[in-house]
Amino acid sequence: MHRKRKLPPAGEFTADIIDLDHEGRGFARVDGKATFIADALPGERVRFRYLRTSRDLDEGQCIAVETPSPHRVTPGCEHFGLCGGCSMQHLASEQQIAFKQKQMLDQLERSGKVRPEQIAAPITGAVWGYRRRARLGAKHVPKKGGVLVGFRERESSFLATLDRCQVIDPRVGLKLRELGALIAELSIHRQLPQIEVACSDQTVALVFRVLAAPSGDDREKLRAFGVREGFDIYLQTGGPDSIRPLDEARLLEYSPDGSDLKLRFEPTDFIQVNGSISQQTVNQAIDWLDLQPNERVLELFCGLGNFSLPLARRGAQVLAVEGEKGLVQRARENAERNGLTIRFEKADLFTTAGDENWLQPAFDKLLLDPPRAGAKEILPIVAKRRPQRIVYVSCHPGTLARDAGTLVHEHGYTLARAGVMDMFPHTSHVESMALFELG
């Protein structure tokens, strides 16, 4: 027998907001119970409606602000509140940075039982039009006027009706309506659920995921759209290996550090979404390593060579390791094209036993940029090799805190410095960097 879910209380309620949670929602205690209220800010008194309730906590949506925070600003996007992205546009940019720094420090202290000796200045940049990579949904919805292109609605699996996206590169972000109109003209408009966006300074690539073969007329319409907008069009009929350009496509490449180094990439390869912040991150990481002539650097989770090539350019002997075969190959090719000698190895860094050949040479310093899961499995293995400095680039403060605790409390390192990078303005996503020194 299924127990009926209890409906949340109806009507409007009042709350005084104390803090923000890790998702950027306002935190309050209503009748002594933890309540998380979207679009509310600390110091505000708000009216809200309940979205859902449970035994331990409640969730709600702000519907009016009775006492506004001095840090509240008018959202820069007309779709704020409808679109499920960019949940912090109502908070001033400098306060978004402060929020992210607090998230990082709180996690380090609470989970890792560590605190940096120095808090680094945040890495910041443009807060609009910064996304060079995105995945857009597409769906034919006659009741909403045709084909929608964009992101899901907040608290829903439905696509939002969007005219534009202010955080995607404007060459694409201002063309969502045009993309929807294009797809609506295709015979396969019901079998085209997704568009991958990849931008470089000179090139925009759009990968249309198709569940049925486009007709000759469909191809001509896609081709004409690409010519008119200056886009390179790709079709994806199956997995990533099925991606093919509709016609000859231009090279996608970017500079990892603002120099003349160029990294080529495929439209669906992982690259950091924010080019300016990524370049600053690379340069700061290398500065923090304090490279000396001919030092040996081990780099883990190297991807396409985003850090590898700048490291080698600055004189390091680099051994770079990545788990995805295709990325390793493209990283090697990137190094060769730029005239750099780097040893790249493929290895699963989550199952490494510690006796692999690539781990045998000694190294002086370590740089790692793991995914959200962190580096729990490989970190103790490489920490035992006693590199003098470790720079850890993190996309999740919880796993950074866990791994920082391991380095400090089990391997004798000092957390010398930590700071945040505003890779995703207007979101609660926290990217950070930490420097560990051998005590």
BAVEXKE-148189 format. One record per residue (C-alpha): residue in three letters; z, x, y. Coordinates in steps of 0.25 Angstrom, whole numbers, plus 2048, in hexadecimal, padded with zeros to 3 digits. Example, Ala and Ser with C-alpha at 12.3 -4.5 7.8 and 13.67 -1.06 7.14 Angstrom:
residues 2
<site rest="Ala" up="81F" east="831" north="7EE"/>
<site rest="Ser" up="81D" east="837" north="7FC"/>
This chain:
residues 439
<site rest="Met" up="800" east="800" north="800"/>
<site rest="His" up="7FC" east="806" north="80E"/>
<site rest="Arg" up="806" east="805" north="819"/>
<site rest="Lys" up="800" east="7FF" north="825"/>
<site rest="Arg" up="800" east="809" north="831"/>
<site rest="Lys" up="809" east="805" north="83C"/>
<site rest="Leu" up="801" east="802" north="849"/>
<site rest="Pro" up="806" east="809" north="855"/>
<site rest="Pro" up="80D" east="802" north="860"/>
<site rest="Ala" up="804" east="7FA" north="869"/>
<site rest="Gly" up="804" east="7FB" north="878"/>
<site rest="Glu" up="807" east="805" north="883"/>
<site rest="Phe" up="813" east="80F" north="882"/>
<site rest="Thr" up="819" east="81A" north="88C"/>
<site rest="Ala" up="81C" east="828" north="888"/>
<site rest="Asp" up="820" east="835" north="890"/>
<site rest="Ile" up="818" east="841" north="88B"/>
<site rest="Ile" up="820" east="84D" north="887"/>
<site rest="Asp" up="816" east="857" north="882"/>
<site rest="Leu" up="808" east="859" north="87B"/>
<site rest="Asp" up="806" east="85A" north="86C"/>
<site rest="His" up="7FD" east="864" north="866"/>
<site rest="Glu" up="7F1" east="859" north="867"/>
<site rest="Gly" up="7F4" east="858" north="876"/>
<site rest="Arg" up="7FA" east="84A" north="875"/>
<site rest="Gly" up="806" east="846" north="87E"/>
<site rest="Phe" up="813" east="847" north="876"/>
<site rest="Ala" up="81E" east="83D" north="879"/>
<site rest="Arg" up="82A" east="837" north="873"/>
<site rest="Val" up="82A" east="827" north="873"/>
<site rest="Asp" up="836" east="821" north="86E"/>
<site rest="Gly" up="83A" east="82F" north="868"/>
<site rest="Lys" up="82D" east="830" north="860"/>
<site rest="Ala" up="823" east="83B" north="862"/>
<site rest="Thr" up="816" east="834" north="868"/>
<site rest="Phe" up="809" east="83C" north="86A"/>
<site rest="Ile" up="801" east="835" north="875"/>
<site rest="Ala" up="7F2" east="83A" north="878"/>
<site rest="Asp" up="7EE" east="83D" north="886"/>
<site rest="Ala" up="7FC" east="83E" north="88B"/>
<site rest="Leu" up="802" east="84A" north="892"/>
<site rest="Pro" up="810" east="850" north="893"/>
<site rest="Gly" up="818" east="84B" north="89F"/>
<site rest="Glu" up="811" east="83E" north="89F"/>
<site rest="Arg" up="815" east="82F" north="89D"/>
<site rest="Val" up="80A" east="828" north="896"/>
<site rest="Arg" up="807" east="81A" north="890"/>
<site rest="Phe" up="802" east="81B" north="882"/>
<site rest="Arg" up="7FE" east="813" north="876"/>
<site rest="Tyr" up="801" east="816" north="868"/>
<site rest="Leu" up="7F6" east="81B" north="85F"/>
<site rest="Arg" up="7FE" east="81D" north="852"/>
<site rest="Thr" up="80C" east="81E" north="84E"/>
<site rest="Ser" up="813" east="825" north="842"/>
<site rest="Arg" up="822" east="827" north="83E"/>
<site rest="Asp" up="822" east="835" north="845"/>
<site rest="Leu" up="819" east="834" north="851"/>
<site rest="Asp" up="810" east="82B" north="859"/>
<site rest="Glu" up="803" east="82D" north="860"/>
<site rest="Gly" up="7FE" east="826" north="86C"/>
<site rest="Gln" up="7F3" east="826" north="877"/>
<site rest="Cys" up="7F6" east="827" north="886"/>
<site rest="Ile" up="7F0" east="81B" north="88D"/>
<site rest="Ala" up="7F6" east="81E" north="89B"/>
<site rest="Val" up="7FE" east="829" north="8A3"/>
<site rest="Glu" up="80A" east="824" north="8AB"/>
<site rest="Thr" up="80E" east="832" north="8AF"/>
<site rest="Pro" up="803" east="83C" north="8AF"/>
<site rest="Ser" up="805" east="84B" north="8AC"/>
<site rest="Pro" up="801" east="854" north="8B7"/>
<site rest="His" up="7F8" east="85B" north="8AD"/>
<site rest="Arg" up="7F0" east="84E" north="8AA"/>
<site rest="Val" up="7E1" east="84F" north="8AE"/>
<site rest="Thr" up="7D6" east="846" north="8AD"/>
<site rest="Pro" up="7CE" east="849" north="8A0"/>
<site rest="Gly" up="7C1" east="84F" north="8A3"/>
<site rest="Cys" up="7B9" east="847" north="898"/>
<site rest="Glu" up="7B6" east="838" north="899"/>
<site rest="His" up="7B8" east="837" north="88A"/>
<site rest="Phe" up="7C7" east="83C" north="88A"/>
<site rest="Gly" up="7CF" east="833" north="882"/>
<site rest="Leu" up="7C3" east="82D" north="87A"/>
<site rest="Cys" up="7BE" east="83A" north="874"/>
<site rest="Gly" up="7C7" east="841" north="86A"/>
<site rest="Gly" up="7C5" east="84F" north="870"/>
<site rest="Cys" up="7CB" east="855" north="87C"/>
<site rest="Ser" up="7D9" east="84E" north="87B"/>
<site rest="Met" up="7DF" east="856" north="887"/>
<site rest="Gln" up="7D6" east="854" north="892"/>
<site rest="His" up="7E1" east="84D" north="89A"/>
<site rest="Leu" up="7E9" east="859" north="89B"/>
<site rest="Ala" up="7E6" east="864" north="8A5"/>
<site rest="Ser" up="7DF" east="870" north="89F"/>
<site rest="Glu" up="7EA" east="87A" north="8A2"/>
<site rest="Gln" up="7F4" east="871" north="89C"/>
<site rest="Gln" up="7EB" east="870" north="88F"/>
<site rest="Ile" up="7EC" east="87F" north="88F"/>
<site rest="Ala" up="7FB" east="87F" north="890"/>
<site rest="Phe" up="7FC" east="874" north="885"/>
<site rest="Lys" up="7F4" east="87D" north="87C"/>
<site rest="Gln" up="7FC" east="889" north="87F"/>
<site rest="Lys" up="809" east="881" north="87C"/>
<site rest="Gln" up="803" east="87C" north="86F"/>
<site rest="Met" up="800" east="88B" north="86B"/>
<site rest="Leu" up="80E" east="890" north="86F"/>
<site rest="Asp" up="815" east="884" north="869"/>
<site rest="Gln" up="80E" east="886" north="85B"/>
<site rest="Leu" up="811" east="895" north="85B"/>
<site rest="Glu" up="820" east="893" north="85E"/>
<site rest="Arg" up="822" east="887" north="855"/>
<site rest="Ser" up="819" east="88B" north="849"/>
<site rest="Gly" up="818" east="89A" north="84A"/>
<site rest="Lys" up="826" east="89D" north="850"/>
<site rest="Val" up="81F" east="8A6" north="85A"/>
<site rest="Arg" up="81C" east="8A7" north="869"/>
<site rest="Pro" up="812" east="8B1" north="86F"/>
<site rest="Glu" up="817" east="8BC" north="878"/>
<site rest="Gln" up="80C" east="8B8" north="882"/>
<site rest="Ile" up="805" east="8AB" north="885"/>
<site rest="Ala" up="7F7" east="8AF" north="888"/>
<site rest="Ala" up="7EF" east="8A8" north="893"/>
<site rest="Pro" up="7E7" east="89C" north="88E"/>
<site rest="Ile" up="7D8" east="89E" north="88C"/>
<site rest="Thr" up="7D1" east="893" north="894"/>
<site rest="Gly" up="7C3" east="88F" north="898"/>
<site rest="Ala" up="7BA" east="883" north="89C"/>
<site rest="Val" up="7C0" east="876" north="897"/>
<site rest="Trp" up="7B3" east="86D" north="897"/>
<site rest="Gly" up="7A6" east="870" north="890"/>
<site rest="Tyr" up="7AC" east="87B" north="887"/>
<site rest="Arg" up="7A9" east="877" north="879"/>
<site rest="Arg" up="79D" east="87E" north="873"/>
<site rest="Arg" up="79F" east="878" north="865"/>
<site rest="Ala" up="7A2" east="86A" north="861"/>
<site rest="Arg" up="79F" east="85F" north="856"/>
<site rest="Leu" up="79B" east="852" north="85B"/>
<site rest="Gly" up="79B" east="845" north="854"/>
<site rest="Ala" up="78F" east="83B" north="854"/>
<site rest="Lys" up="78F" east="82D" north="850"/>
<site rest="His" up="786" east="821" north="852"/>
<site rest="Val" up="78F" east="816" north="858"/>
<site rest="Pro" up="787" east="80A" north="85D"/>
<site rest="Lys" up="793" east="803" north="863"/>
<site rest="Lys" up="795" east="80F" north="86C"/>
<site rest="Gly" up="787" east="810" north="870"/>
<site rest="Gly" up="780" east="819" north="866"/>
<site rest="Val" up="783" east="827" north="861"/>
<site rest="Leu" up="790" east="82E" north="865"/>
<site rest="Val" up="792" east="83D" north="866"/>
<site rest="Gly" up="79F" east="844" north="868"/>
<site rest="Phe" up="7AD" east="844" north="863"/>
<site rest="Arg" up="7B6" east="83A" north="85D"/>
<site rest="Glu" up="7BF" east="830" north="865"/>
<site rest="Arg" up="7CD" east="833" north="866"/>
<site rest="Glu" up="7D6" east="82D" north="85B"/>
<site rest="Ser" up="7C9" east="829" north="854"/>
<site rest="Ser" up="7BE" east="82D" north="84A"/>
<site rest="Phe" up="7B3" east="827" north="853"/>
<site rest="Leu" up="7AA" east="82F" north="85C"/>
<site rest="Ala" up="7AD" east="82D" north="86B"/>
<site rest="Thr" up="7A3" east="828" north="874"/>
<site rest="Leu" up="7A0" east="834" north="87D"/>
<site rest="Asp" up="797" east="837" north="888"/>
<site rest="Arg" up="79A" east="846" north="889"/>
<site rest="Cys" up="7A4" east="851" north="885"/>
<site rest="Gln" up="7AA" east="859" north="890"/>
<site rest="Val" up="7AF" east="865" north="887"/>
<site rest="Ile" up="7A2" east="867" north="87F"/>
<site rest="Asp" up="798" east="871" north="885"/>
<site rest="Pro" up="791" east="867" north="88F"/>
<site rest="Arg" up="783" east="86A" north="88A"/>
<site rest="Val" up="788" east="861" north="87E"/>
<site rest="Gly" up="795" east="85A" north="883"/>
<site rest="Leu" up="78D" east="853" north="88E"/>
<site rest="Lys" up="782" east="84E" north="884"/>
<site rest="Leu" up="78A" east="845" north="87A"/>
<site rest="Arg" up="783" east="839" north="87F"/>
<site rest="Glu" up="775" east="840" north="87D"/>
<site rest="Leu" up="779" east="844" north="86F"/>
<site rest="Gly" up="77D" east="836" north="86B"/>
<site rest="Ala" up="770" east="831" north="871"/>
<site rest="Leu" up="768" east="83B" north="869"/>
<site rest="Ile" up="76F" east="838" north="85C"/>
<site rest="Ala" up="76D" east="829" north="85E"/>
<site rest="Glu" up="75E" east="82B" north="85E"/>
<site rest="Leu" up="75E" east="832" north="851"/>
<site rest="Ser" up="75A" east="82B" north="844"/>
<site rest="Ile" up="767" east="832" north="83E"/>
<site rest="His" up="770" east="82E" north="849"/>
<site rest="Arg" up="77A" east="828" north="83F"/>
<site rest="Gln" up="77A" east="835" north="836"/>
<site rest="Leu" up="77D" east="83F" north="841"/>
<site rest="Pro" up="78C" east="840" north="842"/>
<site rest="Gln" up="78F" east="84D" north="849"/>
<site rest="Ile" up="78A" east="858" north="853"/>
<site rest="Glu" up="78F" east="866" north="853"/>
<site rest="Val" up="78E" east="86D" north="861"/>
<site rest="Ala" up="78D" east="87C" north="863"/>
<site rest="Cys" up="78A" east="882" north="870"/>
<site rest="Ser" up="787" east="890" north="875"/>
<site rest="Asp" up="785" east="894" north="884"/>
<site rest="Gln" up="776" east="893" north="881"/>
<site rest="Thr" up="775" east="889" north="876"/>
<site rest="Val" up="77A" east="87B" north="871"/>
<site rest="Ala" up="778" east="878" north="862"/>
<site rest="Leu" up="77A" east="86A" north="85D"/>
<site rest="Val" up="77C" east="868" north="84E"/>
<site rest="Phe" up="779" east="859" north="84A"/>
<site rest="Arg" up="780" east="855" north="83D"/>
<site rest="Val" up="776" east="84C" north="836"/>
<site rest="Leu" up="779" east="844" north="829"/>
<site rest="Ala" up="76A" east="840" north="828"/>
<site rest="Ala" up="75D" east="847" north="82A"/>
<site rest="Pro" up="758" east="845" north="838"/>
<site rest="Ser" up="74A" east="840" north="839"/>
<site rest="Gly" up="73F" east="847" north="840"/>
<site rest="Asp" up="741" east="83F" north="84D"/>
<site rest="Asp" up="750" east="842" north="84C"/>
<site rest="Arg" up="74D" east="850" north="84C"/>
<site rest="Glu" up="743" east="84F" north="858"/>
<site rest="Lys" up="74E" east="847" north="860"/>
<site rest="Leu" up="758" east="852" north="85D"/>
<site rest="Arg" up="74E" east="85D" north="861"/>
<site rest="Ala" up="74B" east="856" north="86E"/>
<site rest="Phe" up="75A" east="855" north="871"/>
<site rest="Gly" up="75C" east="863" north="86E"/>
<site rest="Val" up="751" east="868" north="877"/>
<site rest="Arg" up="755" east="85F" north="883"/>
<site rest="Glu" up="763" east="863" north="883"/>
<site rest="Gly" up="761" east="871" north="87F"/>
<site rest="Phe" up="769" east="870" north="871"/>
<site rest="Asp" up="766" east="876" north="864"/>
<site rest="Ile" up="766" east="86B" north="859"/>
<site rest="Tyr" up="76B" east="86D" north="84B"/>
<site rest="Leu" up="76C" east="864" north="83F"/>
<site rest="Gln" up="777" east="864" north="835"/>
<site rest="Thr" up="773" east="85C" north="828"/>
<site rest="Gly" up="77F" east="861" north="81F"/>
<site rest="Gly" up="789" east="86C" north="820"/>
<site rest="Pro" up="789" east="877" north="82A"/>
<site rest="Asp" up="77E" east="87E" north="822"/>
<site rest="Ser" up="775" east="873" north="825"/>
<site rest="Ile" up="774" east="875" north="834"/>
<site rest="Arg" up="766" east="878" north="839"/>
<site rest="Pro" up="760" east="878" north="847"/>
<site rest="Leu" up="756" east="86E" north="84A"/>
<site rest="Asp" up="74D" east="878" north="850"/>
<site rest="Glu" up="74F" east="887" north="853"/>
<site rest="Ala" up="75D" east="888" north="859"/>
<site rest="Arg" up="762" east="893" north="863"/>
<site rest="Leu" up="76D" east="89C" north="860"/>
<site rest="Leu" up="77B" east="898" north="862"/>
<site rest="Glu" up="784" east="8A3" north="867"/>
<site rest="Tyr" up="790" east="8A6" north="870"/>
<site rest="Ser" up="798" east="8B2" north="875"/>
<site rest="Pro" up="7A5" east="8B3" north="86F"/>
<site rest="Asp" up="7AC" east="8BB" north="87A"/>
<site rest="Gly" up="7A3" east="8B9" north="886"/>
<site rest="Ser" up="79B" east="8C7" north="884"/>
<site rest="Asp" up="78D" east="8C9" north="87F"/>
<site rest="Leu" up="791" east="8C7" north="871"/>
<site rest="Lys" up="78B" east="8BB" north="86A"/>
<site rest="Leu" up="78F" east="8B3" north="85E"/>
<site rest="Arg" up="785" east="8AA" north="857"/>
<site rest="Phe" up="789" east="89D" north="851"/>
<site rest="Glu" up="784" east="891" north="849"/>
<site rest="Pro" up="786" east="883" north="850"/>
<site rest="Thr" up="791" east="87F" north="846"/>
<site rest="Asp" up="798" east="88D" north="846"/>
<site rest="Phe" up="7A6" east="88D" north="84B"/>
<site rest="Ile" up="7A8" east="893" north="859"/>
<site rest="Gln" up="7B2" east="890" north="863"/>
<site rest="Val" up="7AF" east="884" north="86B"/>
<site rest="Asn" up="7B3" east="88A" north="878"/>
<site rest="Gly" up="7AA" east="896" north="87B"/>
<site rest="Ser" up="7B1" east="89B" north="888"/>
<site rest="Ile" up="7BF" east="89A" north="881"/>
<site rest="Ser" up="7BA" east="8A0" north="875"/>
<site rest="Gln" up="7B5" east="8AC" north="87C"/>
<site rest="Gln" up="7C2" east="8AE" north="884"/>
<site rest="Thr" up="7C9" east="8AD" north="876"/>
<site rest="Val" up="7C1" east="8B8" north="870"/>
<site rest="Asn" up="7C4" east="8C1" north="87C"/>
<site rest="Gln" up="7D2" east="8BE" north="87C"/>
<site rest="Ala" up="7D4" east="8C0" north="86D"/>
<site rest="Ile" up="7CD" east="8CE" north="86E"/>
<site rest="Asp" up="7D6" east="8D2" north="87A"/>
<site rest="Trp" up="7E2" east="8CE" north="872"/>
<site rest="Leu" up="7DE" east="8D6" north="866"/>
<site rest="Asp" up="7DE" east="8E2" north="870"/>
<site rest="Leu" up="7D3" east="8E9" north="868"/>
<site rest="Gln" up="7D3" east="8F9" north="867"/>
<site rest="Pro" up="7C7" east="901" north="864"/>
<site rest="Asn" up="7C2" east="8FF" north="856"/>
<site rest="Glu" up="7CE" east="8F6" north="852"/>
<site rest="Arg" up="7CC" east="8EE" north="845"/>
<site rest="Val" up="7CD" east="8DF" north="847"/>
<site rest="Leu" up="7CE" east="8D4" north="83C"/>
<site rest="Glu" up="7C8" east="8C7" north="841"/>
<site rest="Leu" up="7CB" east="8BA" north="838"/>
<site rest="Phe" up="7C3" east="8AD" north="839"/>
<site rest="Cys" up="7B8" east="8B4" north="841"/>
<site rest="Gly" up="7AE" east="8A9" north="841"/>
<site rest="Leu" up="7A1" east="8AD" north="847"/>
<site rest="Gly" up="7A7" east="8BA" north="84D"/>
<site rest="Asn" up="7AD" east="8B4" north="85A"/>
<site rest="Phe" up="7B8" east="8BE" north="85B"/>
<site rest="Ser" up="7B1" east="8C8" north="852"/>
<site rest="Leu" up="7A6" east="8CD" north="85A"/>
<site rest="Pro" up="7AE" east="8CE" north="867"/>
<site rest="Leu" up="7B8" east="8D6" north="85F"/>
<site rest="Ala" up="7AD" east="8E0" north="85A"/>
<site rest="Arg" up="7A7" east="8E1" north="868"/>
<site rest="Arg" up="7B4" east="8E6" north="86D"/>
<site rest="Gly" up="7B5" east="8F1" north="863"/>
<site rest="Ala" up="7BD" east="8EB" north="857"/>
<site rest="Gln" up="7BA" east="8ED" north="849"/>
<site rest="Val" up="7B9" east="8DF" north="844"/>
<site rest="Leu" up="7BB" east="8D8" north="836"/>
<site rest="Ala" up="7B8" east="8CA" north="838"/>
<site rest="Val" up="7BB" east="8BF" north="82D"/>
<site rest="Glu" up="7B6" east="8B1" north="82C"/>
<site rest="Gly" up="7B6" east="8A6" north="821"/>
<site rest="Glu" up="7A9" east="8A0" north="823"/>
<site rest="Lys" up="79D" east="8A7" north="81E"/>
<site rest="Gly" up="793" east="8A2" north="828"/>
<site rest="Leu" up="79C" east="8A6" north="834"/>
<site rest="Val" up="79E" east="8B4" north="82E"/>
<site rest="Gln" up="78F" east="8B6" north="82D"/>
<site rest="Arg" up="78C" east="8B1" north="83B"/>
<site rest="Ala" up="798" east="8BA" north="840"/>
<site rest="Arg" up="791" east="8C6" north="839"/>
<site rest="Glu" up="784" east="8C3" north="840"/>
<site rest="Asn" up="78A" east="8C1" north="84D"/>
<site rest="Ala" up="790" east="8CF" north="84C"/>
<site rest="Glu" up="783" east="8D5" north="848"/>
<site rest="Arg" up="77C" east="8CE" north="853"/>
<site rest="Asn" up="786" east="8D4" north="85D"/>
<site rest="Gly" up="785" east="8E2" north="858"/>
<site rest="Leu" up="794" east="8E2" north="853"/>
<site rest="Thr" up="79A" east="8E7" north="846"/>
<site rest="Ile" up="7A4" east="8DD" north="840"/>
<site rest="Arg" up="7A8" east="8DB" north="832"/>
<site rest="Phe" up="7A8" east="8CC" north="82E"/>
<site rest="Glu" up="7AE" east="8C7" north="821"/>
<site rest="Lys" up="7AF" east="8B9" north="81B"/>
<site rest="Ala" up="7BC" east="8B5" north="816"/>
<site rest="Asp" up="7C4" east="8A8" north="814"/>
<site rest="Leu" up="7D0" east="8AC" north="81D"/>
<site rest="Phe" up="7D8" east="8A0" north="817"/>
<site rest="Thr" up="7D8" east="8A6" north="809"/>
<site rest="Thr" up="7D8" east="8B5" north="80B"/>
<site rest="Ala" up="7E0" east="8BC" north="801"/>
<site rest="Gly" up="7E2" east="8C9" north="809"/>
<site rest="Asp" up="7DA" east="8D2" north="800"/>
<site rest="Glu" up="7CC" east="8D0" north="805"/>
<site rest="Asn" up="7C4" east="8DC" north="809"/>
<site rest="Trp" up="7C3" east="8D8" north="817"/>
<site rest="Leu" up="7D2" east="8D9" north="819"/>
<site rest="Gln" up="7D3" east="8E7" north="814"/>
<site rest="Pro" up="7CF" east="8EF" north="821"/>
<site rest="Ala" up="7DA" east="8F1" north="82A"/>
<site rest="Phe" up="7D9" east="8EA" north="838"/>
<site rest="Asp" up="7E1" east="8EC" north="845"/>
<site rest="Lys" up="7E0" east="8DE" north="84B"/>
<site rest="Leu" up="7DD" east="8D0" north="847"/>
<site rest="Leu" up="7D7" east="8C4" north="84D"/>
<site rest="Leu" up="7D6" east="8B6" north="847"/>
<site rest="Asp" up="7D1" east="8A9" north="84B"/>
<site rest="Pro" up="7D4" east="89F" north="840"/>
<site rest="Pro" up="7D1" east="890" north="83F"/>
<site rest="Arg" up="7DC" east="886" north="841"/>
<site rest="Ala" up="7E2" east="889" north="833"/>
<site rest="Gly" up="7E6" east="897" north="839"/>
<site rest="Ala" up="7E7" east="8A4" north="831"/>
<site rest="Lys" up="7F3" east="8A1" north="828"/>
<site rest="Glu" up="7ED" east="8A7" north="81C"/>
<site rest="Ile" up="7E6" east="8B4" north="821"/>
<site rest="Leu" up="7F0" east="8B7" north="82C"/>
<site rest="Pro" up="7FB" east="8BD" north="823"/>
<site rest="Ile" up="7F1" east="8C6" north="81C"/>
<site rest="Val" up="7EB" east="8CC" north="829"/>
<site rest="Ala" up="7F9" east="8CD" north="830"/>
<site rest="Lys" up="7FE" east="8D6" north="824"/>
<site rest="Arg" up="7F3" east="8E0" north="829"/>
<site rest="Arg" up="7FB" east="8E1" north="836"/>
<site rest="Pro" up="7F0" east="8E0" north="841"/>
<site rest="Gln" up="7F6" east="8E4" north="84E"/>
<site rest="Arg" up="7F1" east="8D8" north="855"/>
<site rest="Ile" up="7EC" east="8CA" north="851"/>
<site rest="Val" up="7E5" east="8C0" north="85A"/>
<site rest="Tyr" up="7E5" east="8B2" north="854"/>
<site rest="Val" up="7DC" east="8A8" north="85A"/>
<site rest="Ser" up="7E1" east="89A" north="856"/>
<site rest="Cys" up="7DB" east="88C" north="857"/>
<site rest="His" up="7E8" east="885" north="852"/>
<site rest="Pro" up="7F6" east="889" north="858"/>
<site rest="Gly" up="7FD" east="884" north="84C"/>
<site rest="Thr" up="7F6" east="88E" north="842"/>
<site rest="Leu" up="7F7" east="899" north="84D"/>
<site rest="Ala" up="806" east="897" north="84D"/>
<site rest="Arg" up="808" east="897" north="83E"/>
<site rest="Asp" up="800" east="8A4" north="83D"/>
<site rest="Ala" up="807" east="8AA" north="849"/>
<site rest="Gly" up="814" east="8A8" north="842"/>
<site rest="Thr" up="80F" east="8AF" north="836"/>
<site rest="Leu" up="80A" east="8BB" north="83E"/>
<site rest="Val" up="817" east="8BC" north="846"/>
<site rest="His" up="822" east="8B9" north="83C"/>
<site rest="Glu" up="81C" east="8BE" north="82F"/>
<site rest="His" up="813" east="8CA" north="834"/>
<site rest="Gly" up="81A" east="8D0" north="840"/>
<site rest="Tyr" up="810" east="8CC" north="84B"/>
<site rest="Thr" up="814" east="8C8" north="859"/>
<site rest="Leu" up="80D" east="8BD" north="860"/>
<site rest="Ala" up="809" east="8C4" north="86D"/>
<site rest="Arg" up="800" east="8BA" north="874"/>
<site rest="Ala" up="7FB" east="8AC" north="872"/>
<site rest="Gly" up="7F2" east="8A3" north="87B"/>
<site rest="Val" up="7E9" east="897" north="87A"/>
<site rest="Met" up="7DA" east="895" north="87C"/>
<site rest="Asp" up="7D5" east="888" north="882"/>
<site rest="Met" up="7CA" east="887" north="878"/>
<site rest="Phe" up="7CA" east="878" north="878"/>
<site rest="Pro" up="7CD" east="872" north="886"/>
<site rest="His" up="7D2" east="864" north="887"/>
<site rest="Thr" up="7D7" east="864" north="878"/>
<site rest="Ser" up="7E4" east="867" north="872"/>
<site rest="His" up="7DE" east="872" north="869"/>
<site rest="Val" up="7E5" east="880" north="86B"/>
<site rest="Glu" up="7DE" east="88D" north="869"/>
<site rest="Ser" up="7E6" east="899" north="86A"/>
<site rest="Met" up="7E7" east="8A8" north="868"/>
<site rest="Ala" up="7F3" east="8B1" north="864"/>
<site rest="Leu" up="7F5" east="8C0" north="864"/>
<site rest="Phe" up="7FE" east="8C6" north="859"/>
<site rest="Glu" up="803" east="8D5" north="85A"/>
<site rest="Leu" up="809" east="8DD" north="84F"/>
<site rest="Gly" up="818" east="8DF" north="853"/>
